[in-house]
Amino acid sequence: KESMQQVVQRIISSKGRWPQTVRNKSTSSILGRASAISKGGRCESHQFHTRPRRCYNLRGFSTNSTPPMRSSVIAATALQNPTAGKYADASRYLVPHPSNNVTPHIASLVGRDLHLRRSHPIGIIRAKIQDYFASLSHATDTDYRVFDAEDPIVTSQQCFDDLLIPADHPGRAPSDTYYVTDSTLLRTHTSAHQSQHLRSGIDAFLCSGDVYRRDEIDATHYPAFHQMEGVKLMDSGSMDGASGVSGEEWLNSAECRIVESDLKATLEGLMDHLFGPTTQKRWNEDFF
């Protein structure tokens, strides 16, 4: 198996240099956020280096997208990925609805499935992250289901309400989000799929896919990028002592320390898997 450094070197050697959108630190991150949720509890989001909550959601791997692929490239992608192009139908997103603000350019970006292309930098890193979480089934007895080909059109309920995002949050505004109709939109994060999987009884899963936000295009922003996140629900028995607890009382509880330890061990293990076991790591108490 190649180390992350070997993968980078191979891409640099074969392509000339790592693409600017991936090299740019401010637009590319691996597992950039974590949010917490407990069985029967509420969902709260925070950076992965902040104090943990009941359970965690590893989220991120965000990188700018690239120009639309030509049909020949889409066809080639389909050969190595049967689902490629499944949602590459611009007519799904350019509907004649007064609330629709999806542009033809954005519609042409949907459905390319770059994260599923084995030879693409995004696909390479996604596969390595999935391999790591698959290995945890032996060490922690946790089996992570993988979801990487979900419909990019979601409801506002899925994308905002189920994640407790306030009704007046600026992220809901048409200036920030691509709406297909009044109640459907292009997902702004892969967290939009969390509620459906949790309701179906899945305790641990990974989600990856393309996401869309109405960012101004500049050196560090592009309206189409990718995210990958993981969700794990802690065993309810280990959290019973914190039932009904919140705020500082929760942060000082033994149950919080259990979640913190599990979260840190998982993230540190991932960094070792990607960059090698001698990777130096540091935790900062920062707040978002």
N, C-alpha and C positions, 0 to 999 in steps of 0.2 A: 504494500500500500504506500502511496506517495504521501509525503508530508505536505503541509500547506505551502512551505517555501518551495518545494519541488514543483508543485502545481503552478505557482506563480512564475517560476523560472521557465517551465515548459511553455506557458502561454506567451511569455516575453520572447522566448527564443523562436517560437513558431509564427507569431503574429507581428513581431517587431517591437511592440511595447504594450503594456497593460493599458486598456482603454481609459481615457481621461475620466469618464464617469465613475469607473471603479477605483481609479487611483486617488480621486479626490476624497480626502478623509471625511469632509463635512457632508458628502452625499452618499457615503457607503459605510454601513456599519453591520456588524454581526450581532444578532440578538441585542438590539439596542434598547429594548424596553422590557420591563416585566410588570405584570399586574397580578393582583392577588384575588383569590376567591376561595371560599370554603364551602363545603357541602352544606346546603341549607342557609348559606350566608350571603352576603352581598359582594358585588364585584367592585374592586377599587384598583385603579391603575397608578403605577409609579415607575420611575426608572429602576433598572435592575440593581443599581448600587445604593438605593435608598433602603430604609428599614422595611423588612418584608411584612406581608399581611398573612392571612390564614393559609392560602395556597398560592401558587404562582402560575403566571403565564409568561413564558419566555417569548419575547417578540422582537422582531426586527429583520435583520438582513435586508436592509433597504438600499437600493442602488438605482440611479437614474436609468431610464430606458434608452433605447436606441431608435433611429429612424425606422419607419415602417418597412417590413420585409417585402420583397417582391414575391410574386406568386410562385416562382421557381424555388425560392428559399422555403416558403411555407410547405411546398410539396416535399422538399428534401427533409424538412423537420418531421413531417408526418411519417416518414419511413422509419425514423428512430423513436418516434413517440406517437402511438395510435390516436391520442386525444388532441394532438396539435391541430389547430384550426377549428376545433369544435365550436368555439364561440366567436370565430372570426367572420361575423356577419354584420356589417355596418348597419343594415336596416333594423336590427334589433335596438340600436342605440339612437338612431336618427329618426325618431317617431314624431309625427305631427301633433305634438302636445304643447300647449302654451307654456308649460313649466320646463320643457326640454331645453337644456343649454349645452348639450354635447355637440362638439364641433366635428366636422368630417375628419380632421386630423386625429383627434382623440379616438373616434370610432375606428379608424384604421389601425390603431395600436392594440386594440383589444383582441385577444385570442391568439396571440403569437406564441404563447407558452414558452418563453425564453427559459424559464426556470426548469423546464422539463427536457431541455436539449442537453444531451450528455457532454457535448463539446463546448458549450457556452460557459463562461466564468460563473454566471449565476447558477446554472445547472450543476456545475462541478461542486460548488460550495453547498448547495442544497443537498446533494447526494451524500456529501461527507457528514453533514449535520444529521441527516436521517440515519446514517450508519451508526453514528454515536448513540443516538437514542434507542436504536434497535439493540445495541449491546447492553443497555441498561436492564433489559428484561432478565438477564442472567444475574446481574449484580444486585438489583433492587426489586426484582419480581414485579416490575411495572412494564406493561406492554403498551406502547404508544401506537395508536391507529394513525394512519397517514392519509391526509386529505390534500391533494394538490391539483385537482382539476374541477373546482367548484365554479358555479355560475357567478360571473363578476357582477351581475345585476342582483341587488339585494333590496330589501325594504328598509324604510327609515326606522321601523321598529327594530329590525335586526342590527342596523348600523349604529343607532343612537339610543333608542329607548331601553333596549335590553341591557345596555352597558351603562345605564344611569347617567347618560350625557344630558345635561339640562336643556330644556326647550329653547332657551335663549342663548345657547352656546354658539359662538361665531362659526364653529365648524359645520353647523347645519345650514348656514346661509348659502344661497345660490352663488355667491361670490367665491365660496370655498369648495363647493361640492358640485359634481356633475349629476344633475337630475335627469332621469329619463321621463318620469311622470311626476305627479304630486307626491306620490308615496314610494316610488322606486328610484334607484340611483346606482351609479357605478360605485362599488365599495371603496371607501376611503381607507380601510384597513382590513386585514384578514380577521380581525376580532369580530367582524360582522357575522361570522359563522359559528362563534362560540356557543351562543344560546341554543341553536338547533342541535348541536352535538351533546351538550350537557343535558338537554331535555330528553335526548334519546338514550341516556344512561351511560354514556362513554365517560370514563373517569380520567383518561389520559390520551391526548392526541396532539398531532402536529398539523398545522395548516400553512400552506405556502401558496403564493399567487401574486398576480399583478394587481396593483391598487392605483387609484386615481384621485388627484386633488388639484384644484384650480390654482396652482402656484404660478407666479410670474417666472418665466424662463430666464435664467441667468446662469452664471458659472457654477452655482451650487444648488439650483432647483430645476426640476422638470416635472410636469404634471402627471407623468406615468412612471411608476417605479415598482419595486417588488418588496414583499415582506414575507417573513417566515416566523411563525410563533408556535410555542408549545403550551399546552395546558395540562396541569396535573391536579387532581383533587386529593387532598390528604385523607387518610383513613379517618372516618368519623370518630372512632374510638379514641384516637390520639388527640382529638380536638374537643372532647366533651367538657373538659375543665374550663374552656373559654366560651362556653355558650352564653350569649347575651353580652359578652364583654366587647368593649370598643375603646378607641382613643388610647390615651396613655396607659390605661389599665391593660389593654391588649398588648401594647408594645412591651410592657414589663412582665408579661406572663410567660410561663414555661412553654406553653403551646406556640407562642410566637418564636421562641428560640428554636423549637423543633423545625418550624417552617424555614427559618433563617438558615439553619445548618444544612437542611436538605437542598434549599435553593442554591446556596453558595457552593456546595459540593458538586451539584449538577453543572453549574456554569463553569467552575474551575476545571472539571473533567472535560467539558467541551473545548475549552481553550487548549488544554493539553492535547486533545485529540486533533485539533486543527493545526496547532503551531508547534507541538512537541512537548514532551514531559518536563523539559527544563524551562518552559516559559515562566517568566516572572509575572506575578499577579499582585494587585493591590486593591483593597476595598476602601472606598471613601464614603463618608456619611454625608451625602449630598441630597438635596431635596428639590423637587421640580414643582 
